[in-house]
Amino acid sequence: MNRTPSSKPPTIAQPCQAGVEALGQAVWGQGYRRVALVGASKNAGKTTALNALSAAAAQHGERVGLVSIGVDGEAYDAWLDIPKPLVRIEKGALVITSQQVVAEAGRLLSVVGPAGFASALGPTVVARARAPGGVQLCGVPHREHLIRAVLALEAAGADRVLVDGAYHRQAAAHADVAEAVVVAVGAILGETPDQVAERAAITLTALATPGLEGPADGWHELFGALTDARLAEIPSSCLGFLVEGPSRVLLTARGRAELERRGLRVVARRPVPLVAIASNPHRPGGQDDGARELQDAIARVLSRHGLRPPPIVDVVQGAVWQPPL
């Protein structure tokens, strides 16, 4: 698509210090070292949340490692042709990216060593930032490679690892990859805060799947993904489904409604807790939602599904919704 040249580059919102501190406290403050970020849609604000978490760790003197399931850090969104925030890194940060990206980055990045697998942009390396700047992350689509990437970043000296997920891909929220997950919810999902929250609910409820408490007796255990088609498998005497982890819950909104209509639950042997939600009230090409209105709508929807909402943070405006004590 051809763009009309502009003498003034588009303004892209950046995390404010209050937002950085709030999201950092909700995530790093709980002691997690490997965290996945997943978007409930395209342009949900995931990269902005990633930058906030990266900055929060760096401000505490910790070295951050970054890896992405999809290609991230491009100047423009390939679907909507709107400007995207760059992936921001501080001096000393570590990234998994392609040899091609390192070559094009000039003196910004130096190679630490090979990562040992191919990506969407070619052979990959572990690279270190020589200075602050913006970087492109290559896509690491296979879970086994993602696991290797996380281990490589830690071996190279990363204190905290951020795994950037991809739209419609929940592989980052796997216990072998991450210890916790953050979901970005953007106003682009709907025309009102309530509609946005309803449409985000399918991602939020899947990734908020709680862990199994007690014995597995009474649960129908699945060794693959929980889809709408598998709802008919469960005997009427069961409590619900036992899955390996939240990344295995692939129900549609209709499937989730059927599950709840029957009074069934889903629990995980290896949960990856949903520790925070990054809310983004900006609606490209339309009227923005109010920060508080969107956060309240998200909290209401999760509560209606029987889940306790985690902290909900707008990292740009610094607005925070805290769960009641």
N, C-alpha and C positions, 0 to 999 in steps of 0.2 A: 504494500500500500504506500502511495506517495504522500508525504507530509508537506504541508506548506511551511517553508522556512520562517522562523520567527526570530526577531532580534532579541527577544527576551525569553530565556529558557523557562519552562514550566516550573512552578513552585511545588515542591514535594514536602509534605509535612514531616518533621523530624520528632523523635521522642524528646519530651521535656525532662528535666532532671527529676521532678516529682514522679513522673511516670516510670523512669528508669529505676528509681529507688523502690517504688511500690511493687513493680513486677519482679525485681531482683529479690526483694524480701519474701514475696510469695513463693518463689521457686528456689533460688540459691539459699535463702534463709532457712529452708527446711532440710538442708544438708544434701540435696541431690547433686550428683556430679555429671550424670548423663541425662540430657533432657531433649525430647522430641517436640517439634512444633508442627502442627497440622492446621491447615486452613479449611474452614467449613465451605469455602467456595473460592473461586478465583478472586484476586484483588480484595482479600479479606483483611489485609493488614499484617500478614504473617512476617514479611521481611522487616517491617518496622518493629514488630515485637522481637524478632531475632536480634536486631541491632540494639534494642533496649537491654535485652538479657546479656548480650556480649559486652555492652558498655558497663553494666552493673558489675559484672565479674572483674573487668579490667580496672574499674575504680577501686576495687579491693585488692589490687595487686596480683590478681590471678590470671594465668595464661589461658586463653580460650582456644579451643579447637573447633572447626566448623566443617561439616560435610552435608551435602544435599542429595536427596533422592532425584530431584529434577534439576534442570539447568536453572540457576538463579543468579541474579545480578545484572541481567540485561537492562538496557536503558528504557526499552519500551516493551509492554506486554504484547505477545505475539497474537493473542486472540482479539483483544479490545483496542489495540493500538493507542494505549494511553501510557504516560510516563510511569516508570516504576522506581522505587527507591533502590539505591545501590546497597549491596551487602557491605557494611562498614567494618573494617578491622583496625585494631590498634597495633602499634609496633610490637613485634614478638608473637603475635597471634599465629596460629597454625591452621592451615586449610588443606583439604583434599581437593585437588583440581587437576586439570589436564596439563600436560607438557605444553600444549599450544597456548593455553591461557597464561602460563608462567612466562613464556617467550614474549607474548604480546604485552605483558605488564611491565616490561622494562626492568627498572631497578626496584620496583615495589616488592617483588617476591624473590626469594632465593630457595633453591631446591634443597630439601633435607635428605630425601631419598625416594626411591620408587615405592608406590603403593601396591603395585603388583597385579593390577587388573585393569581392564578397559572400561571406559565410560562413554556416555553419549557424545563426548567431545574428543575421544581418543584415549591413549595411554595416560594413566594417572600418576601423580606424585604427591608426596607430602611437602608442602612449601611453608616457609616462614616469612612473615611480613617484616620488611626492613624499615618501614615507616607506616604511619596511619594512611588509610586510603580506601578506595572502593575496589572490590574484587568480584570476579565471576566464579561461581561454583559450578563444577560439572555435574552431570547426572549420574548417580550410582544406583541403578534400578534394581539390582539383585540383593536380597537380604544377606546372603553369605558375604558378598562384597562390602555391604554396609557394616556388618559386624567387624570385618577385617579393617575397614577404614577407621572405625572408632578405636579399635585396639592400637592401630598405627599412630593415631593422634595422641593417645595416652603414652605410648612408648616414646614419642618425640618430646614429651614434657607438658602436655595439656593438663591443666588442673580441672577444667570444666569443658564438657563437650556438648555442642549444640548440633542436633540432627534436624536439618530442614526438610520437612516432609513435602508432599506434593498433593495438589487437589485430586480427590478421589483415590488417594493412595494412603493407607493407614499403616503401611509396613514399618514406618518409623516408630510406631507405638507398640513395639514388640519387646518383651523382657530381655532378649539377648542384645538389644540395641540400646534401649533407654530405660531409665529408672522411673521416669515421670513424663507426663505429656502436658503441653499447653496448646489450647485451640484458639485460633483467631476467628472471630465472627465479625463480618463487615456488613454495613447497611446495603451494600450492592445486592444482597440476597432478596430484598423485598421492598415494598413501597412504604411500609410502616414498621415501627419497632416490633410490634407483635408478630407481623408477618415474617420479619427477619428471624426472630427467635424461633418461630414454629419451623421454619425451613432449616435452621441450623440444628434443630433438636435431634435429627437422625444421626448426625456426626457426634454431637455432644453425648447423647445417651449411649452410643456404642463405646466411646472412649472412656466413659465414666463407669463402665462395667466393674462392679465391686469384686473383691476376692472371695473365694469360698471360705466360709467359716464353719469349722467342724467337719465331720465325715462326709463323704460323697454319696452316702446312702440317700435315695429319694430323688437324686438328680439324674437327668438323662444326659450322659456324656457324649459329646461330639468330638471327633478327631479331625474334622475339617472345618469349613466355614459354616456359620449359622446364616442361612438364607431364608427367604420367604418360603421356598419350596420344601424346606426341611421342617417347617412348623408342624406339618401333619404327622411327623414321625413320633412325636412325644406321646407316651401313654397318659391317660387322664389322671392317673394316680401320682404322677411326678410333680415335683416342686417347680421344675423349669429346666433350662439347659445349662450344662457345665461345659464351657469352652476352654481352650488353652489360654487365650488372652484376648484383650479387647480388639486387637487387629483382626480377629476371626469373626467379629460380629458385623455382618454385611446385610442387615435387614433394610428394606425400604420403609418409608413412612407407613405404608399399608401393612407391612409385616409387623412393625412395632406396635401399631394399633391392635392388630389381631392378638399379639402376644399379651398385651395388657388387658384386652377384653376377656381373655381366658384366665386372667389372674396368675400368669406365669412370670418367672423371673429369669434373668441370665446372670451367671456368676462365672468367674475365671479362676483357673488354677494358678495362673501367673499374671496377676493384675499389674497394670502400669497406671498408677493413679493420675487422674486429671487434677492437677494442682492449681491451675489458674486458667482464666479465659481472658484473651486480649480483645477488647471490644473496639470496633472502628465505626463511628457513626457517619463517616464521610460516604456519600453516595455520588460516584462520578456521573456528571451530567444531570444531576437532580438535586433536590433539597436535602441537606444533611439532617440526620436525626439529632436530638439532644443526647448528650453523653449519658446523662442519668436515665433518661427514658429507655434507651436501648439496654442499658445494664439491668434496669428493673425488669424489663420484658424477658431477658435471658434468664434471670433468676426465677421468675414466675414459671416459665416453661419447665425448667429443670425440676422445680419443686412439684409441679403437677405430675411429672413422670416418676415421682418418688425418690428423687435424688437430691442430695444436699449440695447446693451450688458452692464452688470454690470462690476465692477472691476474683473479681472481674475488674480489669484494669484498662483504662484508656491511656495508653502511654504518651499520646500526643498532648492531650489536655490535662493529664494528671488526675483525672477523676477515678475514684476507687469505690467499688461496692464490696463491702465486707460481709461475710456470712454472720448471722447473729450468734452470739456465744451461747 
